[in-house]
Amino acid sequence: MNETARPTLSINQSMELAWAHYKAGAREDARLISLRVLQVARKNPDALHLLGVLAYETNNQAMAVNLLTEAARSAKKFAPIHGNLALAKLAAGDLTGAARSARQAFALSPSYADAHRVLGIVHRHKRQFREALQELERARALGCASRDLEQLIAAVTAELTGPGPSSDATTAPQAG
């Protein structure tokens, strides 16, 4: 009998492939590979992490928080899981949980810039503008560079300094 052998990948190889698909934009392939990994290794933190990220991206925050929480239980010392859990909790409106997860992420990896960004957003929501600005500037100093971050820093700075003198020329809407 002439059978073509199918290559078998290890769990780690499968997850490397899943993350490669995710980064290439093939989200469904990444999801399917992760689900297959969970059939073999029910609590694989890498698969749970990727599925949590995918749930976050599709705005299913309850599922994202559940999956990322489960991943964090198994991979307590992997900062990106805690960072992504912070994002999901923030999106779900759990400011206290988001702050706790962000702090855990940068406690594990002090240079994890995005955790400082998330904590800055939490402080802004709590109207703690000084703390927000401090965390956002830390994120920028650690290499988190984006137009959104710069706009956020500018907005928090404006909130911190309060409204300046107004004039019709600068506050009136511009005609198109």
PATIGU-9919 format. One line per 3 residues: number of its first residue (from 1); their letters; for each residue x, y, z of N, C-alpha, C. Coordinates in Angstrom, 1 decimal. Example, Ala and Ser with C-alpha at 12.3 -4.5 7.8 and 13.67 -1.06 7.14 Angstrom:
! PATIGU-9919
1 = as = 13.2:-5.7:7.8:12.3:-4.5:7.8:13.2:-3.3:7.8 ~ 12.8:-2.2:7.1:13.7:-1.1:7.1:12.9:0.0:7.9
//
This chain:
! PATIGU-9919
1 = mne = 0.8:-1.2:0.0:0.0:0.0:0.0:0.9:1.2:0.0 ~ 0.6:2.1:-0.9:1.4:3.3:-1.1:0.7:4.5:-0.4 ~ 1.0:4.8:0.8:0.4:5.9:1.5:1.3:7.1:1.6
4 = tar = 0.8:8.3:1.3:1.6:9.5:1.5:1.6:9.9:2.9 ~ 2.8:10.0:3.5:2.9:10.4:4.9:2.6:11.8:5.1 ~ 1.8:12.1:6.1:1.5:13.5:6.4:2.5:14.0:7.5
7 = ptl = 3.1:15.1:7.4:4.0:15.6:8.4:3.2:15.8:9.7 ~ 3.9:15.5:10.8:3.3:15.8:12.1:4.1:16.9:12.8 ~ 3.4:17.8:13.3:4.1:18.9:13.9:3.9:18.8:15.5
10 = sin = 4.9:19.2:16.2:4.8:19.2:17.6:3.8:20.3:18.0 ~ 3.5:20.4:19.3:2.6:21.4:19.8:3.3:22.8:19.6 ~ 4.5:22.9:20.0:5.3:24.1:19.8:5.3:24.5:18.3
13 = qsm = 5.6:23.6:17.4:5.7:23.9:16.0:4.3:24.4:15.5 ~ 3.3:23.7:16.0:1.9:24.1:15.6:1.6:25.5:16.0 ~ 2.0:25.9:17.3:1.7:27.2:17.8:2.5:28.3:17.1
16 = ela = 3.8:27.9:16.7:4.6:28.8:15.9:3.9:29.1:14.6 ~ 3.3:28.0:14.0:2.6:28.2:12.7:1.3:29.0:12.9 ~ 0.6:28.8:14.0:-0.6:29.5:14.3:-0.3:31.0:14.4
19 = wah = 0.8:31.4:15.2:1.1:32.8:15.4:1.6:33.4:14.0 ~ 2.3:32.6:13.2:2.7:33.1:11.9:1.5:33.4:11.0 ~ 0.5:32.5:11.1:-0.7:32.8:10.3:-1.4:34.1:10.9
22 = yka = -1.4:34.2:12.2:-2.1:35.4:12.8:-1.4:36.7:12.3 ~ 0.0:36.7:12.4:0.7:37.8:12.0:0.6:38.2:10.5 ~ 0.3:37.1:9.7:0.1:37.3:8.3:-1.3:37.7:7.9
25 = gar = -2.2:37.7:9.0:-3.5:38.1:8.7:-4.5:37.0:8.5 ~ -4.0:35.8:8.5:-4.8:34.6:8.3:-5.4:34.2:9.6 ~ -6.3:35.0:10.2:-6.9:34.8:11.5:-7.6:33.4:11.7
28 = eda = -8.4:33.1:10.7:-9.2:31.8:10.8:-8.2:30.6:10.8 ~ -7.2:30.6:10.0:-6.2:29.5:10.1:-5.5:29.5:11.4 ~ -5.2:30.6:12.0:-4.6:30.7:13.3:-5.6:30.1:14.4
31 = rli = -6.8:30.4:14.2:-7.8:30.0:15.2:-8.0:28.4:15.1 ~ -8.1:27.9:13.9:-8.2:26.5:13.7:-7.0:25.7:14.2 ~ -5.9:26.2:14.0:-4.7:25.5:14.5:-4.7:25.5:16.0
34 = slr = -5.0:26.6:16.6:-5.1:26.7:18.1:-6.1:25.8:18.6 ~ -7.3:25.7:18.0:-8.3:24.8:18.5:-7.8:23.3:18.4 ~ -7.1:23.0:17.3:-6.5:21.6:17.2:-5.5:21.3:18.3
37 = vlq = -4.7:22.3:18.6:-3.8:22.2:19.7:-4.5:21.9:21.0 ~ -5.6:22.6:21.3:-6.3:22.4:22.5:-7.0:21.0:22.6 ~ -7.2:20.4:21.4:-7.8:19.0:21.4:-6.7:18.0:22.0
40 = var = -5.5:18.4:21.8:-4.4:17.5:22.2:-3.9:17.9:23.6 ~ -3.8:19.2:23.8:-3.3:19.8:25.1:-4.3:20.8:25.6 ~ -5.3:20.3:26.4:-6.5:21.1:26.7:-6.2:22.5:27.3
43 = knp = -5.2:22.6:28.0:-4.9:23.9:28.7:-3.6:24.6:28.2 ~ -3.3:24.4:26.9:-2.1:24.9:26.4:-2.2:26.5:26.4 ~ -1.3:27.1:27.2:-1.4:28.6:27.4:-1.2:29.3:26.1
46 = dal = -0.3:28.8:25.2:-0.1:29.6:24.0:-1.3:29.6:23.1 ~ -2.0:28.4:23.0:-3.3:28.3:22.2:-4.3:29.2:22.9 ~ -4.5:29.1:24.2:-5.5:29.9:24.9:-5.2:31.4:24.7
49 = hll = -3.9:31.8:24.7:-3.5:33.2:24.5:-3.9:33.7:23.2 ~ -3.6:32.9:22.1:-3.9:33.3:20.8:-5.4:33.4:20.6 ~ -6.1:32.4:21.1:-7.6:32.5:21.0:-8.2:33.7:21.7
52 = gvl = -7.6:34.0:22.9:-8.0:35.2:23.6:-7.7:36.5:22.8 ~ -6.6:36.6:22.2:-6.3:37.7:21.4:-7.3:37.9:20.2 ~ -7.6:36.7:19.6:-8.6:36.7:18.5:-10.0:37.1:19.0
55 = aye = -10.4:36.7:20.2:-11.7:37.1:20.8:-11.7:38.6:21.1 ~ -10.6:39.1:21.6:-10.5:40.5:21.8:-10.6:41.3:20.5 ~ -10.0:40.9:19.5:-10.1:41.6:18.2:-11.4:41.6:17.6
58 = tnn = -12.2:40.6:17.9:-13.6:40.5:17.4:-14.6:41.1:18.4 ~ -14.1:41.8:19.4:-14.9:42.5:20.4:-15.7:41.5:21.3 ~ -15.2:40.3:21.5:-15.9:39.4:22.4:-15.1:39.4:23.7
61 = qam = -15.2:40.5:24.5:-14.4:40.7:25.6:-14.6:39.7:26.7 ~ -15.8:39.2:26.9:-16.0:38.2:28.0:-15.2:36.9:27.7 ~ -15.3:36.5:26.4:-14.5:35.3:26.0:-13.0:35.6:26.1
64 = avn = -12.6:36.8:25.6:-11.2:37.1:25.7:-10.6:37.1:27.1 ~ -11.4:37.7:28.0:-11.0:37.7:29.4:-10.9:36.3:30.0 ~ -11.9:35.4:29.7:-11.8:34.0:30.1:-10.7:33.3:29.6
67 = llt = -10.4:33.4:28.3:-9.3:32.6:27.7:-8.0:33.1:28.2 ~ -7.8:34.4:28.3:-6.5:35.0:28.7:-6.3:34.7:30.2 ~ -7.3:34.7:31.0:-7.2:34.4:32.4:-6.7:32.9:32.5
70 = eaa = -7.3:32.0:31.8:-6.9:30.6:31.8:-5.5:30.5:31.3 ~ -5.1:31.2:30.3:-3.7:31.2:29.8:-2.7:31.6:30.9 ~ -3.1:32.7:31.5:-2.3:33.3:32.6:-2.1:32.4:33.8
73 = rsa = -3.1:31.5:34.0:-2.9:30.6:35.1:-1.8:29.6:34.9 ~ -1.7:29.2:33.6:-0.6:28.2:33.2:0.7:28.9:32.9 ~ 0.7:30.1:32.5:1.9:30.8:32.1:2.0:32.1:32.9
76 = kkf = 2.2:31.9:34.2:2.1:33.0:35.1:3.2:34.1:34.9 ~ 4.3:33.6:34.3:5.5:34.5:34.1:5.7:35.0:32.7 ~ 4.6:34.9:31.8:4.7:35.4:30.5:4.0:36.7:30.3
79 = api = 4.8:37.8:30.3:4.2:39.2:30.4:3.2:39.5:29.3 ~ 3.4:39.0:28.0:2.4:39.4:27.0:1.0:38.9:27.3 ~ 0.9:37.7:27.9:-0.5:37.2:28.3:-1.1:38.2:29.2
82 = hgn = -0.4:38.6:30.2:-0.9:39.6:31.2:-1.2:40.9:30.6 ~ -0.4:41.3:29.6:-0.6:42.6:28.9:-1.9:42.5:28.1 ~ -2.1:41.4:27.4:-3.3:41.3:26.6:-4.5:41.1:27.4
85 = lal = -4.3:40.5:28.6:-5.5:40.4:29.5:-5.8:41.8:30.0 ~ -4.8:42.6:30.3:-5.1:44.0:30.7:-5.9:44.7:29.6 ~ -5.6:44.5:28.3:-6.3:45.2:27.2:-7.8:44.7:27.2
88 = akl = -8.0:43.4:27.3:-9.3:42.8:27.3:-10.1:43.3:28.5 ~ -9.5:43.4:29.7:-10.3:43.8:30.8:-10.6:45.3:30.7 ~ -9.7:46.1:30.1:-10.0:47.5:29.9:-11.1:47.6:28.9
91 = aag = -11.1:46.9:27.8:-12.2:46.9:26.8:-13.5:46.5:27.4 ~ -13.5:45.6:28.4:-14.7:45.1:29.1:-15.2:46.1:30.2 ~ -14.4:47.1:30.4:-14.7:48.1:31.5:-14.3:47.8:32.9
94 = dlt = -13.4:46.8:33.0:-12.9:46.4:34.3:-11.6:47.1:34.6 ~ -11.7:48.4:35.0:-10.5:49.2:35.2:-9.6:48.6:36.3 ~ -10.1:48.1:37.4:-9.3:47.6:38.4:-8.5:46.4:37.9
97 = gaa = -9.3:45.5:37.3:-8.6:44.3:36.7:-7.6:44.6:35.7 ~ -7.9:45.6:34.8:-6.9:46.0:33.8:-5.7:46.5:34.4 ~ -5.8:47.4:35.5:-4.6:47.9:36.1:-3.8:46.8:36.8
100 = rsa = -4.5:45.8:37.4:-3.8:44.7:38.0:-3.0:43.9:37.0 ~ -3.6:43.6:35.9:-3.0:42.8:34.9:-1.8:43.6:34.2 ~ -2.0:44.9:34.0:-0.9:45.7:33.4:0.3:45.7:34.4
103 = rqa = 0.0:45.9:35.7:1.1:45.9:36.6:1.8:44.6:36.7 ~ 1.1:43.5:36.6:1.7:42.2:36.6:2.6:42.0:35.3 ~ 2.1:42.5:34.2:2.9:42.4:33.0:4.2:43.2:33.1
106 = fal = 4.2:44.4:33.6:5.5:45.1:33.7:6.3:44.7:34.9 ~ 5.7:44.1:35.9:6.5:43.5:37.0:7.3:42.3:36.4 ~ 6.7:41.6:35.5:7.4:40.4:34.9:8.5:40.9:33.9
109 = sps = 8.2:42.0:33.2:9.0:42.6:32.2:9.0:44.1:32.2 ~ 9.9:44.7:33.0:9.8:46.2:33.2:9.9:47.0:31.9 ~ 10.4:46.4:30.8:10.4:47.1:29.6:9.2:46.9:28.7
112 = yad = 8.2:46.2:29.2:6.9:45.9:28.5:6.1:47.2:28.3 ~ 6.4:48.0:27.3:5.8:49.3:27.1:4.3:49.3:27.1 ~ 3.7:48.4:26.4:2.3:48.5:26.2:1.5:48.4:27.5
115 = ahr = 2.1:47.7:28.5:1.5:47.6:29.8:1.4:49.0:30.5 ~ 2.4:49.8:30.3:2.4:51.2:30.8:1.4:52.0:30.1 ~ 1.2:51.8:28.8:0.2:52.5:28.0:-1.2:52.1:28.5
118 = vlg = -1.5:50.9:28.7:-2.8:50.4:29.2:-3.0:51.1:30.6 ~ -2.0:51.0:31.5:-2.2:51.6:32.8:-2.4:53.1:32.7 ~ -1.8:53.8:31.7:-2.1:55.2:31.5:-3.5:55.4:31.1
121 = ivh = -4.0:54.6:30.3:-5.4:54.7:29.9:-6.4:54.5:31.0 ~ -6.0:53.5:31.9:-6.9:53.3:33.1:-6.9:54.5:34.0 ~ -5.7:55.1:34.2:-5.6:56.3:35.0:-6.4:57.5:34.4
124 = rhk = -6.4:57.6:33.1:-7.2:58.6:32.4:-8.7:58.4:32.6 ~ -9.1:57.2:32.5:-10.5:56.9:32.8:-10.9:57.2:34.2 ~ -10.0:57.1:35.1:-10.2:57.4:36.5:-10.0:58.9:36.8
127 = rqf = -9.7:59.7:35.7:-9.4:61.1:35.8:-8.2:61.4:36.7 ~ -7.3:60.5:36.7:-6.0:60.6:37.4:-4.9:61.0:36.4 ~ -5.0:62.3:35.9:-4.3:62.7:34.8:-2.8:62.7:35.0
130 = rea = -2.3:63.1:36.1:-0.8:63.1:36.4:-0.3:61.6:36.2 ~ -0.9:60.7:36.9:-0.5:59.3:36.8:-0.6:58.8:35.4 ~ -1.7:59.2:34.7:-1.9:58.8:33.3:-0.7:59.3:32.4
133 = lqe = -0.4:60.5:32.6:0.7:61.1:31.8:2.0:60.4:32.1 ~ 2.3:60.2:33.3:3.5:59.5:33.7:3.6:58.1:33.1 ~ 2.6:57.3:33.1:2.6:56.0:32.5:2.7:56.1:31.0
136 = ler = 2.0:57.0:30.3:2.0:57.1:28.9:3.4:57.5:28.4 ~ 4.0:58.4:29.2:5.4:58.9:28.8:6.4:57.7:29.0 ~ 6.2:56.9:30.1:7.0:55.7:30.2:6.9:54.8:29.0
139 = ara = 5.7:54.6:28.6:5.4:53.7:27.4:6.2:54.2:26.2 ~ 6.1:55.5:26.0:6.8:56.2:24.9:8.3:56.0:25.0 ~ 8.9:56.2:26.2:10.3:56.1:26.5:10.8:54.6:26.3
142 = lgc = 9.9:53.7:26.5:10.3:52.3:26.3:10.1:51.8:24.9 ~ 9.6:52.7:24.0:9.6:52.3:22.6:8.2:52.1:22.0 ~ 7.2:52.4:22.8:5.8:52.3:22.3:5.5:53.5:21.5
145 = asr = 5.7:53.5:20.2:5.6:54.7:19.4:4.5:54.5:18.4 ~ 3.5:55.4:18.5:2.4:55.4:17.6:1.7:56.8:17.6 ~ 1.1:57.0:16.5:0.3:58.3:16.4:-0.8:58.3:17.5
148 = dle = -1.4:57.2:17.7:-2.5:57.1:18.8:-1.9:57.5:20.1 ~ -0.7:56.9:20.4:-0.1:57.2:21.7:0.2:58.7:21.9 ~ 0.7:59.3:20.8:1.0:60.8:20.8:-0.3:61.6:21.0
151 = qli = -1.3:61.2:20.4:-2.6:61.9:20.5:-3.2:61.7:21.9 ~ -3.0:60.5:22.5:-3.4:60.3:23.9:-2.6:61.1:24.9 ~ -1.3:61.2:24.7:-0.5:62.1:25.5:-0.9:63.5:25.4
154 = aav = -1.2:64.0:24.2:-1.6:65.4:24.0:-3.0:65.6:24.7 ~ -3.9:64.6:24.6:-5.2:64.8:25.2:-5.1:64.8:26.7 ~ -4.2:63.9:27.3:-4.1:63.9:28.8:-3.4:65.2:29.2
157 = tae = -2.4:65.6:28.5:-1.7:66.9:28.8:-2.7:68.0:28.9 ~ -3.6:68.1:27.9:-4.6:69.1:27.8:-5.6:69.0:29.0 ~ -6.0:67.8:29.4:-6.9:67.5:30.5:-6.2:67.9:31.8
160 = ltg = -4.9:67.7:31.9:-4.1:68.0:33.1:-4.0:69.5:33.3 ~ -3.7:70.2:32.2:-3.5:71.7:32.3:-4.8:72.5:32.3 ~ -5.9:71.8:31.9:-7.2:72.5:31.9:-7.4:73.4:30.6
163 = pgp = -8.5:73.9:30.5:-8.8:74.8:29.3:-8.0:76.1:29.4 ~ -7.4:76.4:28.3:-6.7:77.7:28.2:-7.6:78.8:27.8 ~ -7.0:80.0:27.6:-7.9:81.1:27.2:-8.5:80.8:25.9
166 = ssd = -9.8:81.2:25.8:-10.5:80.9:24.5:-10.6:82.1:23.7 ~ -10.6:81.8:22.4:-10.9:82.9:21.4:-11.7:82.3:20.3 ~ -12.5:83.1:19.7:-13.4:82.6:18.6:-12.6:82.0:17.5
169 = att = -11.4:82.5:17.3:-10.6:82.0:16.2:-10.1:80.6:16.4 ~ -9.9:80.2:17.7:-9.3:78.9:17.9:-10.4:77.9:18.4 ~ -11.5:78.3:18.8:-12.5:77.4:19.4:-13.7:77.2:18.4
172 = apq = -13.9:78.1:17.5:-15.0:78.0:16.6:-14.7:76.9:15.6 ~ -15.8:76.2:15.2:-15.6:75.2:14.1:-15.2:75.9:12.8 ~ -14.4:75.3:12.1:-13.9:75.8:10.8:-14.9:75.5:9.7
175 = ag = -15.2:76.4:8.8:-16.1:76.1:7.7:-15.3:75.4:6.6 ~ -15.9:74.5:6.0:-15.3:73.6:5.0:-15.2:74.3:3.7
//
